[in-house]
């Protein structure tokens, strides 16, 4: 077994793996951001066909057969979106003179927990190599690309157990090309599971919701079972709930077989099949029409999802600048544009370039008005941000849009150079309808550029 813990924060690296060690269960990885490799700038890939990219190369002392992999994605709670998602794995058996592509793979997002035990990666099938190269195609929505640790076995483990040593959060969407650490040419099945026909499967986290979900793997006359844990969005490991769906209405009529049916509203009639296990997962309501019945020995459950309603429009700046506006005061100047080069998520982010200011933060403001407050209710404001040249200060306030221009809530931040999520919560001091502006105050430093994305304003109770 070849094992090396990555403790580098360089953009490109080549080193020798010579330590032969064993780990005792549980194989937990810390949440320390320094126990990781992180790349924020593309560089020339050792494999010329990969061009300028984010990559990491492992060089061995001598040629070795490579089999199963266990992988720990980037596990720092504030940077888990920087973890690798889609990757290409290449190997070389001549110290990098030529490269052979193994395949493309998907790495699930780390939970940001000190109990993280990694996940079973691809089986490299015993291919002999002096070098292993991992090239990132995408990450989980962050501004950089990172990986905590990998373990590569030099003997075939051919694990007879189906293991999924990672957890997902209910807002994680569809997880692509997962594997349970076996390679027998079988078929995966289970609720939320789509078998891909290539010893991998996709898992729809949003469909199944929180809980422990059984996954089956059938090859020949043998059936293996394992499980994937999906945590509720309120769990500390998870960041926040997904946005409420307010449109889809699902109609389900009997006979109703075992499945999970999810939507904004579910309308249903007919009988749940005998011995069936049926769940309706909804955001708003369930309507059981005349004739609805639950068969003998069947299970029927209605589960109302927890979700948020972000009242800000165009919160990800995917639709241009409107209804956001830039205010400039007392001679301060800045420009507000949309940048498609390196968003936090999606395809766009806001770019505010502060040209001149006397150091007073409110002299440059990125605004969205017409918001409301309800006295005694708790609200959460969150956004992703980065700034050039070492980062810089900014503040976010909720302020009346008319005299006396009273500030109802505020919070100061120091923004870093890399994408991070910032947030604060407050209890509304008064009820105000359609007369509150959410303002990002950016004028504290001249010649500073801010990128802002995924701006949210949510009522929590």
N, C-alpha and C positions, 0 to 999 in steps of 0.2 A: 504494500500500500504506500503510495507516495502522497505526502501531505505537506502543505505549506500554508501558514497563516499570512495573509497579505496585510502589511502594515505601512504601505506606501501611499502617498497622495500625489504621485506624479502623473503626467499625462501619457507617458509611454514608459515601458519597463521591459527589460530582459534580464533574467537571472536564472540561477541553477537551483533546481530542486534536488537536494541530496539527503534530506532528513527522512529516515524511515521510522515512523512512530505509530503508535496505536492510540485510539481514543476510546474512553469508556463511556457508555450511555449514561446520561443524555449528552449528546453532542451539541451543547448550547453555545450560542454566539452572543457576545455582548452587544449593547446598543451604542458603544463608543464610536464616534465618527472617525477616530484615528485608526481603528482596527479595520481598515478598508483601503481599497484602491479607488481613486476618484479621478476622472478625466473631465475637464471642462473645456478643453480646446482640442480640436482634431489635429492629427499629425500623420505623417507618411506611414502607411501600414507596411509591415515586413513582407506581406504578400502584395505585390504590386497591383494585382487586379482589384484590391479593395480600396485603393486610392487614399485620400485624406479621410481619416475616420477615427473613432474612439476604439481602442483595442488594448489587449493585454496578452503578452506572450510568456509562456513557461518553457524554459530551456532545461533539459535534463542532462546529466553527466554522460549518459550513454543511451543507446536505443533501448526502449522498453515497450512491452505490450501494454496497451491501455484498454481498460474495460469500463466498469461502472463508475459513475461520478456522483458525488454528493455535493450540493452547491448551497452556499449561504449568500443570498442577495444582500444588497446594501441595507443595513438594519437600523440605522439611526432614525428615531421617530420623526424628525423634522426633514429627513432627506430620503425617505423610502421611495418617493416618486423618481429619484435619480437612479434607482436600481435598474439593472438591465432587464429588458423585456424580450424582444426578438433578437437573436444572435446568430452568427455564422461561426461554426467551428471548423478550422483547418488544422491539418497536421503535416509535419515534415519529418522525413527520416534521414535527411542529410544536412542538418543544422541550418535549415532555412533556405537552402539553395533553390529548392522547388517545394511547392505546397499542393496538398490534396484536400479538397473539400469533403468533410464528413457529411454534414447536413446543416439545415437551419433548425433552431430550437426556440422554445419560449420558456423564459424564466418567470415564475410567478413572483409577485411583489412580496417583500418581507413584511412581517407584522409589526416591526418596531418594538419587539419585546425581548427581555433578557432570557426568556424561555425558548427562543427560536432555535430549532434543531435542523434547519435547512430543509432541502427537498431532494428527492432522487432525480438526478439529471439523466442525460442520455447514456446508453450503453455503447461504448465505442467499439465493441466487438473484437477486442484483442489486436487492433491495428498497431503496428510497431512505429514508434516515433521518437525522435530526439527533441521535438518541439511541438507544443500545443498552443494554438492561437485562437483567441476568442475576440470576435469583432462585433461591436454593438450596431445593430440596425435601428433599434428604437429603445426607449426607456419607458417608465410608467408615468411620464408627464412632467418630469423635473427639468431643470436647466443644465445639469451635468449628468455624467454617466458613472456608475459605481458598482462595485462588487466586493463583498466582505471576504469570502473564503471559498476554496474548493478542495475536494478530496478526490483523488483518482486512484482506483485500484489497479494493480498490475496482475491480478489473477481474477478469473471469472467468478463473480459472486453468485450469479444466476439465482437471485433471491426468490425463494418459493413463497414469500409473503408479500401481499399487496400493501405497500406503505405509502402514505402521503404525509410527510413530516413537515407540513406547513398548514397555516390557517388562512382563511379569507374573511373579508368584511362584507357585509351585505350590500355595500355600494360599489363592489369591485367589478360588476358587469360579467361578461363572458371571459373565462380564462381559457386560453387557446393552447392546444398541443401539449396537454399534460400527460404524464406517465407515472405508473406506480412502481417503477424500478424493476419491471419484468420485461422480458423480450421473447415471448414464446409464439408470437403470431396470432394471438387470440383477439377477442372482442370485448370492449368495455360496455357496460350498461348501467342504468340507474336513473333516478329522477334528475333532470337537468343535464344529463350526459348525452353527448353526440359522439359516437365512435368515428374516427377519421380513417379507419382501414389501414393504418400504418403503425400500429402499436401505440398510438396516442389518442387522446380524446379531448373534446371541448366540454367545459363545465359552466353552466349558466347560473352564476351566483345569485343574480337578481330574481331568477325564477323560483329557486328553492327557498331563499330566505334563510334566516338564522337557524342554527341547529346542527345536529350531527347527521350527515347524509351518507348512506351506504353506497359504495361503488362495487360492482361485480366485474370480474375479468374471467372469461370462459375461454379455455383452449382445450380442444379435444373433449375428453371426459372429465376434465378438472375444472373446478370453479373456485376462484380465490375471491375473498371479500376484504374490503378495507373501508375506510371512511374519511370524509373531509369535513372539517369543522368550519362552519360559517358563523362568525361572531356578529352580534347586533351592533348597529352603528353607535350606540351609547357606550360600548366597551371602550376603556381607555386606549386599547391598542388601535382602535379604529378612529379616524379623524372626525368624521361627522356624517350625518344622514344624507342620503341622496335627495335630489330635488323631487318634489311631488309631481307625478304625472297627472295632468288635469284634462286629458282628452279621451283616452281609449276606453270603450265600453265593450266588454266581452260577454257574449251570449253562449251559455252551455246548456244543451238539452240532452236528456237521457236517451238510452242508458249511458251513464257516466262512468267511464273506466278510471282506474287508478291514474292520477296525474295531479299536477299543481297548475291551477288556472289563475292568472294574475292580470290585473288591470286597474284602471281608475275606479270602475264599477263593474260588478259581475251580476248578470241576470241569468237565472237558472230555473229549469223545470225538468221533470222526469225523475227517474230513480237512479240513485247511486248503486252500481252493481254490487251483488253479493261478494263479500270478502274484499271489496275495493278500499283503497286508501286515498281519499280525495281531499284536497285543500284548496280553498279560495283565498288568494292573497290579494288584498285590495287597498287602495289609498283612501276611498271615500265610503262606499256602501255596497251591500249585497242585497239583491231582491230575489227572494225565493217564490216562484210563481206557483199557481194552483197545480197540484199533482206532484209536487216535489216530495220524494221519499228517500229514505236511507235504507238500503237492503240489509238483510241479516248478516251479522258479523262484519259489517262495514264500518269504516271510520270516516267521519266528515268533520272538517275543521275550517272555521273562518279566522283568518289572521289579518288584522289591520296593520299595515306597514307604518313604521315611523319615518316620516320624511319632513323636509323643510320647504317653506315657500319663500324663495328669494324674491323680494319685491323690487329689486333693482332691475331695470331694463338694460339689455345689451351688456350684461355683467362681464362677459368674456371678450368684449370688443370685437366680436366676430362680424358685426354688421356696421362697421364704420365707427364714427365718433358719436353720433346722436344716440341718446339724448344727453350725453356728457358735454360739458363745456369747460373752457379754461378761462379763469378770471385773473387779471393782472392789475396790480395796484401800486400807486406811489412810485411810478417810473420803472418798476420791475418788468422784465420782458422774458417771455418763454414761448415755445412752440409745442403744439399738441398734434401728434400724428399717430397713425396706426402702423405698427411694425410687424411684419410677417416672418422675420428672420429667426427668432428664438423665443417663441411664446412659452408660457408656463404649461398651458394645455390648449388644445384646439389648434388653430392656425394663426391667431393674431393676439397682440397685446397692445396696450396703450403706451406711447412713448412721449414723455414730457421732458423737453430739453430746456433747462433754466439757463438763460443767457446772462442776465444781469439782475442783481438784487442787492439790497443793503443788509441782508441777513435776517430779515423778519419773515418768518415762515408763511404767514397768511397773505403776503403780497403776491404769491403764486398759488392758485387753488384749482384743483380739478374737481368739478361739482356735478352732482345730480340732485335735482330738487323734487318738490311735490311729494315728500315722504311724510309719514304720520307716526305718532307715538300714542300709546295708551298708558295712562298713569298706573304705576305698580307692576307693569308687565316687564319681563326680562327679555333683552334683545342681545343679539350677537352680531358683531361686524367682523368680517374676515376678508383678506385679500392676499394675493401673492405679489411680491415685489422684489426688484433688484435695482442697484444703482452702480454707475461706473466709478472708477478711480477710488476703490476702497470703500464704497458705500457712502451713506450719509444719513442725516436726521430727517425725519418727516413726522407729521402728526395727522390724525384723523379726528374730525369733530362733527357733531350733529348740531346744527345751528338754525335758529329761526330765519326764515327767508324775508322777514320784514322787521321793522322797528318793534321792539328794542334790540333785535339781533342777538338774543340771548343764546349762549352755548348750553345745550342740554346734556351733552356727554362729550368726552374727549379722551384721547390716549396718545402718548408720545412713543415713537419707535426709532430705533437705529437700524437702518436697512443695510444688508450686506451686499457684496458684489454678486452673489449667486442667488438664484431663485429660492425664496423661503416663504412660508405662509405665516402671516401675522394676524392676530385676532384680539378682541377684547369684548367683554360682556358688561352690561349695565342695566339698572332698573330705571325705567322711565319716570322722571319727576313730575310730569304733567301730561295731560291729554291734548294733543295738537293734531289737527287734521289737515293734510296736504299743504303744510307750510314749514316743513323741515328740509334742509339741504344737508346731504352727506358730502363733506369736503375733505379732500386730501391736501394738506398744506405742505408745499414743496419748495418754498422760497428761502429755506434756511441757509443754503450754500450756493454761491454763484458757480456757473460753469459745471453744473451737475446734471446728469441725465438719469431719469427714473423710468423703469418699465413696470407697468402694473397690469395685473390679469386677475380673472376669477374673483371679482369684487362681489361680496354677498352681504345682505342685510336681512336678518331673520328674526322673527318673533318666536321665542322658545316656549312660552306658556300662554 
